[in-house]
Amino acid sequence: MFQKIGIVGAGTMGTGMAVDLVLHGLETVLVDVTEEQLQKAEAEILQTVRFAPLLNKKYPKMSMEKVQALLHKTTHLEDLADCDYIVENVPENWLIKEPIYLRLDEVCKEETVFGVNTSCISITKVGSATKRPDKVIGMHFMNPVYMKPSVEVIRGHITSEDTVAKAEAFLAQLDKEAIIVNDQTGFVSNRISHLFMNEAAWVVMDGVATPKQVDDIFKKCFSHKMGPLETADLIGLDTVLDSLKVLYEEYQDPKFRCCPLLKKMVDAGECGQKSGKGFYTYSK
């Protein structure tokens, strides 16, 4: 059983991960580069944990004091030294990820597994930045993390069977199923889903339909719970853009060429739910 989990990155996914860990009574060390982001994440974690039992009765009612006792915030990667398992959630940019893994490899216990919560970057490539590539595994959590029963788990080229077993055990503690796939840029979910979101943006840019019409077709005609543009707003349009860049660079396939409208929106700071505006407008 894992007791202390390190979460690198306190953005949307890192915050969601922390919520799930706290709800399952696991000590959590949350790392980010600024105190401001950590304070913002803590406020969101406290609010989400408070309302989680209303959405699902399996979750415990937790006092603010109990949550804060389990949650440790820090700006120092060195504070992850005694964690049993690490999940990294930083932006989809190799120039950001690589130095983090170089440092994690230095400060973490030799047996600690690194779970890479990446959208598209190869797990084998991430492993190559460490001296423990056999202990690096992809763990593509979906948002909101605590409400999703399954996780796309990606086996790198030399990820060991022991690491796969530990990933399954870790997810079992969170009442989640591991769907294990092999490593190739984008894996399964994002090679497919980002084509949907990107093409949906092209449809809007071409004036074929409004964002609501696009999403209504997928929800009302195909019975999807969310439309592709609602999903893009939830993920973050900047994250979608970064992932499309990785996919295009890897495959050199024009089908992954990013829609200019997405680029323009990100340049304007319209990144979806987290910024208050994307294809839709949200209250902050």
Secondary structure, 3 states (H helix, E strand, C coil): CCCEEEEECCCHHHHHHHHHHHHCCCEEEEECCCHHHHHHHHHHHHHHHHHHHHHCCCCCCCCHHHHHHHEEEECCHHHHCCCCEEEECCCCCHHHHHHHHHHHHHHCCCCCEEEECCCCCCHHHHHCCCCCHHHEEEEECCCCHHHCCEEEEEECCCCCHHHHHHHHHHHHHCCCEEEEEECCCCCCHHHHHHHHHHHHHHHHHCCCCCHHHHHHHHHHHCCCCCCHHHHHHHHCHHHHHHHHHHHHHHHCCHHHCCCHHHHHHHHCCCCEHHHCECCCECCC
